[in-house]
């Protein structure tokens, strides 16, 4: 167990950034470079919803449907 609040915060930020990057990687692999523009929008998503967007990135029919989901 990590006791340092600062270290816990840094680890959480690193994990969040890694999940956001993974979502973009999936979207780019599926839909091309146009997905790169979603970085800023993904940064606004709460941590508890990022897993939902990993699944959405893997299963959405197109990039527009992913964008629609981000806006809700």
PQR file of N, CA, C, O and H, with PARSE charges and radii, in Angstrom:
ATOM      1  N   UNK A   1       0.851  -1.172   0.000 -0.4000 1.5000
ATOM      2  CA  UNK A   1       0.000   0.000   0.000 -0.0000 2.0000
ATOM      3  C   UNK A   1       0.893   1.229   0.000  0.5500 1.7000
ATOM      4  O   UNK A   1       1.838   1.332   0.782 -0.5500 1.4000
ATOM      5  N   UNK A   2       0.579   2.144  -0.878 -0.4000 1.5000
ATOM      6  CA  UNK A   2       1.338   3.384  -0.968 -0.0000 2.0000
ATOM      7  C   UNK A   2       0.704   4.402  -0.029  0.5500 1.7000
ATOM      8  O   UNK A   2      -0.487   4.697  -0.133 -0.5500 1.4000
ATOM      9  H   UNK A   2      -0.189   2.061  -1.513  0.4000 1.0000
ATOM     10  N   UNK A   3       1.493   4.927   0.874 -0.4000 1.5000
ATOM     11  CA  UNK A   3       0.969   5.843   1.877 -0.0000 2.0000
ATOM     12  C   UNK A   3       1.061   7.305   1.451  0.5500 1.7000
ATOM     13  O   UNK A   3       0.276   8.126   1.926 -0.5500 1.4000
ATOM     14  H   UNK A   3       2.460   4.688   0.958  0.4000 1.0000
ATOM     15  N   UNK A   4       1.966   7.643   0.600 -0.4000 1.5000
ATOM     16  CA  UNK A   4       2.167   9.030   0.206 -0.0000 2.0000
ATOM     17  C   UNK A   4       1.020   9.515  -0.683  0.5500 1.7000
ATOM     18  O   UNK A   4       0.810   8.966  -1.765 -0.5500 1.4000
ATOM     19  H   UNK A   4       2.604   6.976   0.214  0.4000 1.0000
ATOM     20  N   UNK A   5       0.281  10.523  -0.251 -0.4000 1.5000
ATOM     21  CA  UNK A   5      -0.808  11.052  -1.083 -0.0000 2.0000
ATOM     22  C   UNK A   5      -0.308  11.598  -2.424  0.5500 1.7000
ATOM     23  O   UNK A   5      -0.978  11.464  -3.447 -0.5500 1.4000
ATOM     24  H   UNK A   5       0.451  10.969   0.628  0.4000 1.0000
ATOM     25  N   UNK A   6       0.857  12.204  -2.404 -0.4000 1.5000
ATOM     26  CA  UNK A   6       1.415  12.746  -3.642 -0.0000 2.0000
ATOM     27  C   UNK A   6       1.740  11.621  -4.611  0.5500 1.7000
ATOM     28  O   UNK A   6       1.431  11.716  -5.799 -0.5500 1.4000
ATOM     29  H   UNK A   6       1.401  12.314  -1.572  0.4000 1.0000
ATOM     30  N   UNK A   7       2.353  10.571  -4.120 -0.4000 1.5000
ATOM     31  CA  UNK A   7       2.689   9.434  -4.966 -0.0000 2.0000
ATOM     32  C   UNK A   7       1.435   8.751  -5.489  0.5500 1.7000
ATOM     33  O   UNK A   7       1.388   8.357  -6.654 -0.5500 1.4000
ATOM     34  H   UNK A   7       2.604  10.494  -3.155  0.4000 1.0000
ATOM     35  N   UNK A   8       0.417   8.604  -4.642 -0.4000 1.5000
ATOM     36  CA  UNK A   8      -0.855   8.014  -5.095 -0.0000 2.0000
ATOM     37  C   UNK A   8      -1.471   8.854  -6.207  0.5500 1.7000
ATOM     38  O   UNK A   8      -1.989   8.318  -7.187 -0.5500 1.4000
ATOM     39  H   UNK A   8       0.456   8.923  -3.695  0.4000 1.0000
ATOM     40  N   UNK A   9      -1.413  10.164  -6.049 -0.4000 1.5000
ATOM     41  CA  UNK A   9      -1.950  11.075  -7.063 -0.0000 2.0000
ATOM     42  C   UNK A   9      -1.202  10.941  -8.386  0.5500 1.7000
ATOM     43  O   UNK A   9      -1.817  10.902  -9.451 -0.5500 1.4000
ATOM     44  H   UNK A   9      -0.992  10.600  -5.253  0.4000 1.0000
ATOM     45  N   UNK A  10       0.124  10.869  -8.314 -0.4000 1.5000
ATOM     46  CA  UNK A  10       0.932  10.712  -9.522 -0.0000 2.0000
ATOM     47  C   UNK A  10       0.630   9.397 -10.229  0.5500 1.7000
ATOM     48  O   UNK A  10       0.535   9.357 -11.455 -0.5500 1.4000
ATOM     49  H   UNK A  10       0.623  10.900  -7.448  0.4000 1.0000
ATOM     50  N   UNK A  11       0.480   8.340  -9.474 -0.4000 1.5000
ATOM     51  CA  UNK A  11       0.162   7.031 -10.053 -0.0000 2.0000
ATOM     52  C   UNK A  11      -1.208   7.077 -10.714  0.5500 1.7000
ATOM     53  O   UNK A  11      -1.379   6.548 -11.812 -0.5500 1.4000
ATOM     54  H   UNK A  11       0.556   8.372  -8.478  0.4000 1.0000
ATOM     55  N   UNK A  12      -2.179   7.698 -10.068 -0.4000 1.5000
ATOM     56  CA  UNK A  12      -3.529   7.810 -10.629 -0.0000 2.0000
ATOM     57  C   UNK A  12      -3.512   8.610 -11.932  0.5500 1.7000
ATOM     58  O   UNK A  12      -4.183   8.242 -12.896 -0.5500 1.4000
ATOM     59  H   UNK A  12      -2.039   8.127  -9.176  0.4000 1.0000
ATOM     60  N   UNK A  13      -2.751   9.695 -11.961 -0.4000 1.5000
ATOM     61  CA  UNK A  13      -2.652  10.503 -13.175 -0.0000 2.0000
ATOM     62  C   UNK A  13      -1.993   9.716 -14.304  0.5500 1.7000
ATOM     63  O   UNK A  13      -2.426   9.791 -15.454 -0.5500 1.4000
ATOM     64  H   UNK A  13      -2.206   9.994 -11.178  0.4000 1.0000
ATOM     65  N   UNK A  14      -0.950   8.964 -13.976 -0.4000 1.5000
ATOM     66  CA  UNK A  14      -0.274   8.142 -14.979 -0.0000 2.0000
ATOM     67  C   UNK A  14      -1.230   7.086 -15.537  0.5500 1.7000
ATOM     68  O   UNK A  14      -1.292   6.890 -16.751 -0.5500 1.4000
ATOM     69  H   UNK A  14      -0.598   8.903 -13.043  0.4000 1.0000
ATOM     70  N   UNK A  15      -1.966   6.412 -14.669 -0.4000 1.5000
ATOM     71  CA  UNK A  15      -2.896   5.381 -15.112 -0.0000 2.0000
ATOM     72  C   UNK A  15      -4.002   5.967 -15.978  0.5500 1.7000
ATOM     73  O   UNK A  15      -4.389   5.371 -16.983 -0.5500 1.4000
ATOM     74  H   UNK A  15      -1.915   6.572 -13.683  0.4000 1.0000
ATOM     75  N   UNK A  16      -4.508   7.122 -15.597 -0.4000 1.5000
ATOM     76  CA  UNK A  16      -5.549   7.794 -16.376 -0.0000 2.0000
ATOM     77  C   UNK A  16      -5.033   8.138 -17.776  0.5500 1.7000
ATOM     78  O   UNK A  16      -5.711   7.878 -18.770 -0.5500 1.4000
ATOM     79  H   UNK A  16      -4.194   7.607 -14.780  0.4000 1.0000
ATOM     80  N   UNK A  17      -3.838   8.720 -17.849 -0.4000 1.5000
ATOM     81  CA  UNK A  17      -3.256   9.080 -19.141 -0.0000 2.0000
ATOM     82  C   UNK A  17      -3.031   7.850 -20.005  0.5500 1.7000
ATOM     83  O   UNK A  17      -3.224   7.898 -21.219 -0.5500 1.4000
ATOM     84  H   UNK A  17      -3.288   8.931 -17.041  0.4000 1.0000
ATOM     85  N   UNK A  18      -2.625   6.751 -19.388 -0.4000 1.5000
ATOM     86  CA  UNK A  18      -2.399   5.513 -20.132 -0.0000 2.0000
ATOM     87  C   UNK A  18      -3.711   4.979 -20.703  0.5500 1.7000
ATOM     88  O   UNK A  18      -3.738   4.519 -21.845 -0.5500 1.4000
ATOM     89  H   UNK A  18      -2.468   6.711 -18.401  0.4000 1.0000
ATOM     90  N   UNK A  19      -4.789   5.032 -19.939 -0.4000 1.5000
ATOM     91  CA  UNK A  19      -6.088   4.558 -20.440 -0.0000 2.0000
ATOM     92  C   UNK A  19      -6.592   5.450 -21.566  0.5500 1.7000
ATOM     93  O   UNK A  19      -7.144   4.957 -22.550 -0.5500 1.4000
ATOM     94  H   UNK A  19      -4.768   5.406 -19.012  0.4000 1.0000
ATOM     95  N   UNK A  20      -6.405   6.754 -21.428 -0.4000 1.5000
ATOM     96  CA  UNK A  20      -6.806   7.661 -22.504 -0.0000 2.0000
ATOM     97  C   UNK A  20      -6.016   7.363 -23.781  0.5500 1.7000
ATOM     98  O   UNK A  20      -6.574   7.355 -24.878 -0.5500 1.4000
ATOM     99  H   UNK A  20      -5.956   7.154 -20.629  0.4000 1.0000
ATOM    100  N   UNK A  21      -4.731   7.123 -23.626 -0.4000 1.5000
ATOM    101  CA  UNK A  21      -3.879   6.805 -24.772 -0.0000 2.0000
ATOM    102  C   UNK A  21      -4.315   5.490 -25.416  0.5500 1.7000
ATOM    103  O   UNK A  21      -4.317   5.371 -26.642 -0.5500 1.4000
ATOM    104  H   UNK A  21      -4.278   7.130 -22.735  0.4000 1.0000
ATOM    105  N   UNK A  22      -4.683   4.508 -24.602 -0.4000 1.5000
ATOM    106  CA  UNK A  22      -5.144   3.229 -25.136 -0.0000 2.0000
ATOM    107  C   UNK A  22      -6.436   3.392 -25.932  0.5500 1.7000
ATOM    108  O   UNK A  22      -6.611   2.755 -26.970 -0.5500 1.4000
ATOM    109  H   UNK A  22      -4.681   4.604 -23.607  0.4000 1.0000
ATOM    110  N   UNK A  23      -7.335   4.239 -25.451 -0.4000 1.5000
ATOM    111  CA  UNK A  23      -8.585   4.484 -26.169 -0.0000 2.0000
ATOM    112  C   UNK A  23      -8.274   5.090 -27.541  0.5500 1.7000
ATOM    113  O   UNK A  23      -8.835   4.673 -28.554 -0.5500 1.4000
ATOM    114  H   UNK A  23      -7.193   4.757 -24.608  0.4000 1.0000
ATOM    115  N   UNK A  24      -7.386   6.063 -27.562 -0.4000 1.5000
ATOM    116  CA  UNK A  24      -7.014   6.689 -28.833 -0.0000 2.0000
ATOM    117  C   UNK A  24      -6.363   5.659 -29.760  0.5500 1.7000
ATOM    118  O   UNK A  24      -6.649   5.649 -30.957 -0.5500 1.4000
ATOM    119  H   UNK A  24      -6.930   6.403 -26.739  0.4000 1.0000
ATOM    120  N   UNK A  25      -5.504   4.803 -29.238 -0.4000 1.5000
ATOM    121  CA  UNK A  25      -4.853   3.776 -30.062 -0.0000 2.0000
ATOM    122  C   UNK A  25      -5.889   2.869 -30.727  0.5500 1.7000
ATOM    123  O   UNK A  25      -5.775   2.560 -31.914 -0.5500 1.4000
ATOM    124  H   UNK A  25      -5.271   4.811 -28.265  0.4000 1.0000
ATOM    125  N   UNK A  26      -6.884   2.448 -29.974 -0.4000 1.5000
ATOM    126  CA  UNK A  26      -7.931   1.583 -30.527 -0.0000 2.0000
ATOM    127  C   UNK A  26      -8.688   2.324 -31.626  0.5500 1.7000
ATOM    128  O   UNK A  26      -8.928   1.781 -32.704 -0.5500 1.4000
ATOM    129  H   UNK A  26      -6.976   2.699 -29.010  0.4000 1.0000
ATOM    130  N   UNK A  27      -9.058   3.566 -31.338 -0.4000 1.5000
ATOM    131  CA  UNK A  27      -9.812   4.345 -32.325 -0.0000 2.0000
ATOM    132  C   UNK A  27      -8.995   4.604 -33.594  0.5500 1.7000
ATOM    133  O   UNK A  27      -9.529   4.527 -34.700 -0.5500 1.4000
ATOM    134  H   UNK A  27      -8.863   4.007 -30.462  0.4000 1.0000
ATOM    135  N   UNK A  28      -7.721   4.906 -33.442 -0.4000 1.5000
ATOM    136  CA  UNK A  28      -6.862   5.132 -34.606 -0.0000 2.0000
ATOM    137  C   UNK A  28      -6.724   3.841 -35.412  0.5500 1.7000
ATOM    138  O   UNK A  28      -6.764   3.871 -36.642 -0.5500 1.4000
ATOM    139  H   UNK A  28      -7.287   4.969 -32.543  0.4000 1.0000
ATOM    140  N   UNK A  29      -6.564   2.722 -34.735 -0.4000 1.5000
ATOM    141  CA  UNK A  29      -6.444   1.441 -35.433 -0.0000 2.0000
ATOM    142  C   UNK A  29      -7.714   1.125 -36.220  0.5500 1.7000
ATOM    143  O   UNK A  29      -7.653   0.555 -37.309 -0.5500 1.4000
ATOM    144  H   UNK A  29      -6.532   2.697 -33.735  0.4000 1.0000
ATOM    145  N   UNK A  30      -8.850   1.494 -35.666 -0.4000 1.5000
ATOM    146  CA  UNK A  30     -10.119   1.188 -36.322 -0.0000 2.0000
ATOM    147  C   UNK A  30     -10.537   2.217 -37.360  0.5500 1.7000
ATOM    148  O   UNK A  30     -11.071   1.858 -38.409 -0.5500 1.4000
ATOM    149  H   UNK A  30      -8.900   1.957 -34.781  0.4000 1.0000
ATOM    150  N   UNK A  31     -10.295   3.512 -37.074 -0.4000 1.5000
ATOM    151  CA  UNK A  31     -10.878   4.563 -37.905 -0.0000 2.0000
ATOM    152  C   UNK A  31      -9.872   5.545 -38.504  0.5500 1.7000
ATOM    153  O   UNK A  31     -10.265   6.463 -39.224 -0.5500 1.4000
ATOM    154  H   UNK A  31      -9.861   3.803 -36.222  0.4000 1.0000
ATOM    155  N   UNK A  32      -8.609   5.369 -38.227 -0.4000 1.5000
ATOM    156  CA  UNK A  32      -7.597   6.223 -38.830 -0.0000 2.0000
ATOM    157  C   UNK A  32      -7.241   7.438 -37.987  0.5500 1.7000
ATOM    158  O   UNK A  32      -7.688   7.592 -36.851 -0.5500 1.4000
ATOM    159  H   UNK A  32      -8.289   4.624 -37.642  0.4000 1.0000
ATOM    160  N   UNK A  33      -6.428   8.284 -38.579 -0.4000 1.5000
ATOM    161  CA  UNK A  33      -5.839   9.417 -37.873 -0.0000 2.0000
ATOM    162  C   UNK A  33      -6.855  10.444 -37.383  0.5500 1.7000
ATOM    163  O   UNK A  33      -6.535  11.239 -36.499 -0.5500 1.4000
ATOM    164  H   UNK A  33      -6.065   8.159 -39.502  0.4000 1.0000
ATOM    165  N   UNK A  34      -8.052  10.451 -37.922 -0.4000 1.5000
ATOM    166  CA  UNK A  34      -9.073  11.408 -37.473 -0.0000 2.0000
ATOM    167  C   UNK A  34      -9.360  11.262 -35.981  0.5500 1.7000
ATOM    168  O   UNK A  34      -9.807  12.212 -35.338 -0.5500 1.4000
ATOM    169  H   UNK A  34      -8.313   9.806 -38.639  0.4000 1.0000
ATOM    170  N   UNK A  35      -9.109  10.097 -35.440 -0.4000 1.5000
ATOM    171  CA  UNK A  35      -9.357   9.854 -34.009 -0.0000 2.0000
ATOM    172  C   UNK A  35      -8.382  10.604 -33.113  0.5500 1.7000
ATOM    173  O   UNK A  35      -8.659  10.793 -31.928 -0.5500 1.4000
ATOM    174  H   UNK A  35      -8.746   9.326 -35.963  0.4000 1.0000
ATOM    175  N   UNK A  36      -7.258  11.030 -33.651 -0.4000 1.5000
ATOM    176  CA  UNK A  36      -6.256  11.734 -32.842 -0.0000 2.0000
ATOM    177  C   UNK A  36      -6.820  13.028 -32.250  0.5500 1.7000
ATOM    178  O   UNK A  36      -6.346  13.485 -31.210 -0.5500 1.4000
ATOM    179  H   UNK A  36      -7.033  10.876 -34.613  0.4000 1.0000
ATOM    180  N   UNK A  37      -7.796  13.605 -32.879 -0.4000 1.5000
ATOM    181  CA  UNK A  37      -8.368  14.848 -32.408 -0.0000 2.0000
ATOM    182  C   UNK A  37      -9.242  14.720 -31.183  0.5500 1.7000
ATOM    183  O   UNK A  37      -9.752  15.727 -30.691 -0.5500 1.4000
ATOM    184  H   UNK A  37      -8.181  13.234 -33.724  0.4000 1.0000
ATOM    185  N   UNK A  38      -9.432  13.520 -30.674 -0.4000 1.5000
ATOM    186  CA  UNK A  38     -10.298  13.311 -29.518 -0.0000 2.0000
ATOM    187  C   UNK A  38      -9.574  13.396 -28.183  0.5500 1.7000
ATOM    188  O   UNK A  38     -10.201  13.238 -27.136 -0.5500 1.4000
ATOM    189  H   UNK A  38      -9.017  12.702 -31.073  0.4000 1.0000
ATOM    190  N   UNK A  39      -8.287  13.640 -28.198 -0.4000 1.5000
ATOM    191  CA  UNK A  39      -7.509  13.721 -26.957 -0.0000 2.0000
ATOM    192  C   UNK A  39      -8.107  14.692 -25.951  0.5500 1.7000
ATOM    193  O   UNK A  39      -8.297  14.344 -24.786 -0.5500 1.4000
ATOM    194  H   UNK A  39      -7.778  13.769 -29.049  0.4000 1.0000
ATOM    195  N   UNK A  40      -8.400  15.890 -26.391 -0.4000 1.5000
ATOM    196  CA  UNK A  40      -8.902  16.920 -25.468 -0.0000 2.0000
ATOM    197  C   UNK A  40     -10.246  16.513 -24.866  0.5500 1.7000
ATOM    198  O   UNK A  40     -10.491  16.734 -23.680 -0.5500 1.4000
ATOM    199  H   UNK A  40      -8.246  16.173 -27.337  0.4000 1.0000
ATOM    200  N   UNK A  41     -11.109  15.922 -25.680 -0.4000 1.5000
ATOM    201  CA  UNK A  41     -12.417  15.499 -25.170 -0.0000 2.0000
ATOM    202  C   UNK A  41     -12.285  14.368 -24.156  0.5500 1.7000
ATOM    203  O   UNK A  41     -13.011  14.339 -23.163 -0.5500 1.4000
ATOM    204  H   UNK A  41     -10.909  15.743 -26.644  0.4000 1.0000
ATOM    205  N   UNK A  42     -11.374  13.448 -24.396 -0.4000 1.5000
ATOM    206  CA  UNK A  42     -11.183  12.340 -23.454 -0.0000 2.0000
ATOM    207  C   UNK A  42     -10.663  12.826 -22.110  0.5500 1.7000
ATOM    208  O   UNK A  42     -10.950  12.213 -21.082 -0.5500 1.4000
ATOM    209  H   UNK A  42     -10.785  13.471 -25.203  0.4000 1.0000
ATOM    210  N   UNK A  43      -9.916  13.900 -22.100 -0.4000 1.5000
ATOM    211  CA  UNK A  43      -9.376  14.423 -20.845 -0.0000 2.0000
ATOM    212  C   UNK A  43     -10.470  14.970 -19.939  0.5500 1.7000
ATOM    213  O   UNK A  43     -10.235  15.166 -18.746 -0.5500 1.4000
ATOM    214  H   UNK A  43      -9.683  14.399 -22.935  0.4000 1.0000
ATOM    215  N   UNK A  44     -11.648  15.218 -20.472 -0.4000 1.5000
ATOM    216  CA  UNK A  44     -12.751  15.734 -19.664 -0.0000 2.0000
ATOM    217  C   UNK A  44     -13.582  14.624 -19.033  0.5500 1.7000
ATOM    218  O   UNK A  44     -14.464  14.908 -18.222 -0.5500 1.4000
ATOM    219  H   UNK A  44     -11.838  15.058 -21.441  0.4000 1.0000
ATOM    220  N   UNK A  45     -13.323  13.374 -19.383 -0.4000 1.5000
ATOM    221  CA  UNK A  45     -14.105  12.243 -18.902 -0.0000 2.0000
ATOM    222  C   UNK A  45     -13.641  11.833 -17.507  0.5500 1.7000
ATOM    223  O   UNK A  45     -12.442  11.746 -17.242 -0.5500 1.4000
ATOM    224  H   UNK A  45     -12.607  13.143 -20.042  0.4000 1.0000
ATOM    225  N   UNK A  46     -14.597  11.583 -16.624 -0.4000 1.5000
ATOM    226  CA  UNK A  46     -14.291  11.115 -15.273 -0.0000 2.0000
ATOM    227  C   UNK A  46     -13.596   9.756 -15.321  0.5500 1.7000
ATOM    228  O   UNK A  46     -13.851   8.943 -16.209 -0.5500 1.4000
ATOM    229  H   UNK A  46     -15.571  11.654 -16.839  0.4000 1.0000
ATOM    230  N   UNK A  47     -12.718   9.528 -14.353 -0.4000 1.5000
ATOM    231  CA  UNK A  47     -11.986   8.261 -14.282 -0.0000 2.0000
ATOM    232  C   UNK A  47     -12.906   7.056 -14.291  0.5500 1.7000
ATOM    233  O   UNK A  47     -12.611   6.055 -14.944 -0.5500 1.4000
ATOM    234  H   UNK A  47     -12.511  10.189 -13.632  0.4000 1.0000
ATOM    235  N   UNK A  48     -14.014   7.138 -13.575 -0.4000 1.5000
ATOM    236  CA  UNK A  48     -14.901   5.980 -13.469 -0.0000 2.0000
ATOM    237  C   UNK A  48     -15.617   5.663 -14.776  0.5500 1.7000
ATOM    238  O   UNK A  48     -16.214   4.594 -14.900 -0.5500 1.4000
ATOM    239  H   UNK A  48     -14.254   7.951 -13.044  0.4000 1.0000
ATOM    240  N   UNK A  49     -15.572   6.565 -15.753 -0.4000 1.5000
ATOM    241  CA  UNK A  49     -16.205   6.312 -17.052 -0.0000 2.0000
ATOM    242  C   UNK A  49     -15.209   5.894 -18.121  0.5500 1.7000
ATOM    243  O   UNK A  49     -15.619   5.511 -19.217 -0.5500 1.4000
ATOM    244  H   UNK A  49     -15.087   7.434 -15.652  0.4000 1.0000
ATOM    245  N   UNK A  50     -13.913   5.955 -17.837 -0.4000 1.5000
ATOM    246  CA  UNK A  50     -12.931   5.626 -18.865 -0.0000 2.0000
ATOM    247  C   UNK A  50     -13.045   4.180 -19.334  0.5500 1.7000
ATOM    248  O   UNK A  50     -12.879   3.906 -20.523 -0.5500 1.4000
ATOM    249  H   UNK A  50     -13.580   6.266 -16.947  0.4000 1.0000
ATOM    250  N   UNK A  51     -13.322   3.257 -18.432 -0.4000 1.5000
ATOM    251  CA  UNK A  51     -13.475   1.857 -18.843 -0.0000 2.0000
ATOM    252  C   UNK A  51     -14.624   1.704 -19.831  0.5500 1.7000
ATOM    253  O   UNK A  51     -14.539   0.921 -20.778 -0.5500 1.4000
ATOM    254  H   UNK A  51     -13.456   3.479 -17.466  0.4000 1.0000
ATOM    255  N   UNK A  52     -15.684   2.445 -19.609 -0.4000 1.5000
ATOM    256  CA  UNK A  52     -16.827   2.432 -20.525 -0.0000 2.0000
ATOM    257  C   UNK A  52     -16.380   2.847 -21.930  0.5500 1.7000
ATOM    258  O   UNK A  52     -16.844   2.288 -22.924 -0.5500 1.4000
ATOM    259  H   UNK A  52     -15.753   3.081 -18.840  0.4000 1.0000
ATOM    260  N   UNK A  53     -15.484   3.823 -22.006 -0.4000 1.5000
ATOM    261  CA  UNK A  53     -15.044   4.302 -23.304 -0.0000 2.0000
ATOM    262  C   UNK A  53     -14.012   3.390 -23.956  0.5500 1.7000
ATOM    263  O   UNK A  53     -13.867   3.416 -25.178 -0.5500 1.4000
ATOM    264  H   UNK A  53     -15.107   4.277 -21.199  0.4000 1.0000
ATOM    265  N   UNK A  54     -13.308   2.604 -23.196 -0.4000 1.5000
ATOM    266  CA  UNK A  54     -12.435   1.576 -23.784 -0.0000 2.0000
ATOM    267  C   UNK A  54     -13.310   0.592 -24.554  0.5500 1.7000
ATOM    268  O   UNK A  54     -13.023   0.263 -25.705 -0.5500 1.4000
ATOM    269  H   UNK A  54     -13.425   2.583 -22.203  0.4000 1.0000
ATOM    270  N   UNK A  55     -14.364   0.133 -23.917 -0.4000 1.5000
ATOM    271  CA  UNK A  55     -15.289  -0.806 -24.566 -0.0000 2.0000
ATOM    272  C   UNK A  55     -15.968  -0.158 -25.770  0.5500 1.7000
ATOM    273  O   UNK A  55     -16.095  -0.780 -26.824 -0.5500 1.4000
ATOM    274  H   UNK A  55     -14.596   0.400 -22.982  0.4000 1.0000
ATOM    275  N   UNK A  56     -16.397   1.073 -25.615 -0.4000 1.5000
ATOM    276  CA  UNK A  56     -17.050   1.783 -26.705 -0.0000 2.0000
ATOM    277  C   UNK A  56     -16.104   1.927 -27.902  0.5500 1.7000
ATOM    278  O   UNK A  56     -16.521   1.744 -29.046 -0.5500 1.4000
ATOM    279  H   UNK A  56     -16.294   1.579 -24.759  0.4000 1.0000
ATOM    280  N   UNK A  57     -14.841   2.253 -27.646 -0.4000 1.5000
ATOM    281  CA  UNK A  57     -13.864   2.394 -28.727 -0.0000 2.0000
ATOM    282  C   UNK A  57     -13.701   1.095 -29.501  0.5500 1.7000
ATOM    283  O   UNK A  57     -13.482   1.106 -30.712 -0.5500 1.4000
ATOM    284  H   UNK A  57     -14.502   2.402 -26.717  0.4000 1.0000
ATOM    285  N   UNK A  58     -13.808  -0.008 -28.804 -0.4000 1.5000
ATOM    286  CA  UNK A  58     -13.638  -1.312 -29.447 -0.0000 2.0000
ATOM    287  C   UNK A  58     -14.875  -1.786 -30.197  0.5500 1.7000
ATOM    288  O   UNK A  58     -14.772  -2.631 -31.086 -0.5500 1.4000
ATOM    289  H   UNK A  58     -13.985  -0.017 -27.820  0.4000 1.0000
ATOM    290  N   UNK A  59     -16.042  -1.254 -29.849 -0.4000 1.5000
ATOM    291  CA  UNK A  59     -17.275  -1.799 -30.424 -0.0000 2.0000
ATOM    292  C   UNK A  59     -18.122  -0.807 -31.213  0.5500 1.7000
ATOM    293  O   UNK A  59     -19.042  -1.225 -31.915 -0.5500 1.4000
ATOM    294  H   UNK A  59     -16.126  -0.567 -29.127  0.4000 1.0000
ATOM    295  N   UNK A  60     -17.844   0.486 -31.123 -0.4000 1.5000
ATOM    296  CA  UNK A  60     -18.699   1.465 -31.807 -0.0000 2.0000
ATOM    297  C   UNK A  60     -18.610   1.266 -33.325  0.5500 1.7000
ATOM    298  O   UNK A  60     -17.559   0.893 -33.847 -0.5500 1.4000
ATOM    299  H   UNK A  60     -17.096   0.826 -30.552  0.4000 1.0000
ATOM    300  N   UNK A  61     -19.709   1.516 -34.018 -0.4000 1.5000
ATOM    301  CA  UNK A  61     -19.716   1.277 -35.462 -0.0000 2.0000
ATOM    302  C   UNK A  61     -18.898   2.285 -36.265  0.5500 1.7000
ATOM    303  O   UNK A  61     -18.429   1.975 -37.360 -0.5500 1.4000
ATOM    304  H   UNK A  61     -20.563   1.819 -33.594  0.4000 1.0000
ATOM    305  N   UNK A  62     -18.726   3.493 -35.724 -0.4000 1.5000
ATOM    306  CA  UNK A  62     -17.949   4.515 -36.430 -0.0000 2.0000
ATOM    307  C   UNK A  62     -17.494   5.591 -35.437  0.5500 1.7000
ATOM    308  O   UNK A  62     -17.917   5.615 -34.281 -0.5500 1.4000
ATOM    309  H   UNK A  62     -19.107   3.745 -34.834  0.4000 1.0000
ATOM    310  N   UNK A  63     -16.635   6.464 -35.914 -0.4000 1.5000
ATOM    311  CA  UNK A  63     -16.064   7.489 -35.052 -0.0000 2.0000
ATOM    312  C   UNK A  63     -17.120   8.498 -34.601  0.5500 1.7000
ATOM    313  O   UNK A  63     -17.047   9.013 -33.485 -0.5500 1.4000
ATOM    314  H   UNK A  63     -16.291   6.444 -36.853  0.4000 1.0000
ATOM    315  N   UNK A  64     -18.085   8.780 -35.448 -0.4000 1.5000
ATOM    316  CA  UNK A  64     -19.150   9.712 -35.059 -0.0000 2.0000
ATOM    317  C   UNK A  64     -19.966   9.185 -33.884  0.5500 1.7000
ATOM    318  O   UNK A  64     -20.353   9.957 -33.007 -0.5500 1.4000
ATOM    319  H   UNK A  64     -18.144   8.362 -36.354  0.4000 1.0000
ATOM    320  N   UNK A  65     -20.232   7.891 -33.855 -0.4000 1.5000
ATOM    321  CA  UNK A  65     -20.988   7.341 -32.721 -0.0000 2.0000
ATOM    322  C   UNK A  65     -20.165   7.422 -31.433  0.5500 1.7000
ATOM    323  O   UNK A  65     -20.725   7.625 -30.356 -0.5500 1.4000
ATOM    324  H   UNK A  65     -19.918   7.263 -34.567  0.4000 1.0000
ATOM    325  N   UNK A  66     -18.849   7.266 -31.533 -0.4000 1.5000
ATOM    326  CA  UNK A  66     -17.994   7.435 -30.354 -0.0000 2.0000
ATOM    327  C   UNK A  66     -18.054   8.886 -29.875  0.5500 1.7000
ATOM    328  O   UNK A  66     -18.183   9.147 -28.679 -0.5500 1.4000
ATOM    329  H   UNK A  66     -18.394   7.101 -32.408  0.4000 1.0000
ATOM    330  N   UNK A  67     -17.962   9.813 -30.806 -0.4000 1.5000
ATOM    331  CA  UNK A  67     -18.052  11.246 -30.448 -0.0000 2.0000
ATOM    332  C   UNK A  67     -19.391  11.558 -29.774  0.5500 1.7000
ATOM    333  O   UNK A  67     -19.443  12.299 -28.792 -0.5500 1.4000
ATOM    334  H   UNK A  67     -17.858   9.600 -31.777  0.4000 1.0000
ATOM    335  N   UNK A  68     -20.460  10.990 -30.306 -0.4000 1.5000
ATOM    336  CA  UNK A  68     -21.785  11.209 -29.713 -0.0000 2.0000
ATOM    337  C   UNK A  68     -21.812  10.720 -28.273  0.5500 1.7000
ATOM    338  O   UNK A  68     -22.359  11.388 -27.396 -0.5500 1.4000
ATOM    339  H   UNK A  68     -20.418  10.388 -31.103  0.4000 1.0000
ATOM    340  N   UNK A  69     -21.228   9.570 -28.033 -0.4000 1.5000
ATOM    341  CA  UNK A  69     -21.192   9.008 -26.677 -0.0000 2.0000
ATOM    342  C   UNK A  69     -20.380   9.907 -25.746  0.5500 1.7000
ATOM    343  O   UNK A  69     -20.737  10.078 -24.580 -0.5500 1.4000
ATOM    344  H   UNK A  69     -20.784   9.027 -28.745  0.4000 1.0000
ATOM    345  N   UNK A  70     -19.304  10.474 -26.251 -0.4000 1.5000
ATOM    346  CA  UNK A  70     -18.487  11.379 -25.440 -0.0000 2.0000
ATOM    347  C   UNK A  70     -19.270  12.609 -24.994  0.5500 1.7000
ATOM    348  O   UNK A  70     -19.049  13.132 -23.902 -0.5500 1.4000
ATOM    349  H   UNK A  70     -19.014  10.335 -27.198  0.4000 1.0000
ATOM    350  N   UNK A  71     -20.173  13.058 -25.832 -0.4000 1.5000
ATOM    351  CA  UNK A  71     -20.895  14.284 -25.527 -0.0000 2.0000
ATOM    352  C   UNK A  71     -22.037  14.078 -24.536  0.5500 1.7000
ATOM    353  O   UNK A  71     -22.673  15.047 -24.123 -0.5500 1.4000
ATOM    354  H   UNK A  71     -20.353  12.633 -26.718  0.4000 1.0000
ATOM    355  N   UNK A  72     -22.305  12.842 -24.151 -0.4000 1.5000
ATOM    356  CA  UNK A  72     -23.403  12.572 -23.190 -0.0000 2.0000
ATOM    357  C   UNK A  72     -22.894  12.229 -21.834  0.5500 1.7000
ATOM    358  O   UNK A  72     -23.684  11.978 -20.924 -0.5500 1.4000
ATOM    359  H   UNK A  72     -21.788  12.055 -24.486  0.4000 1.0000
TER
END
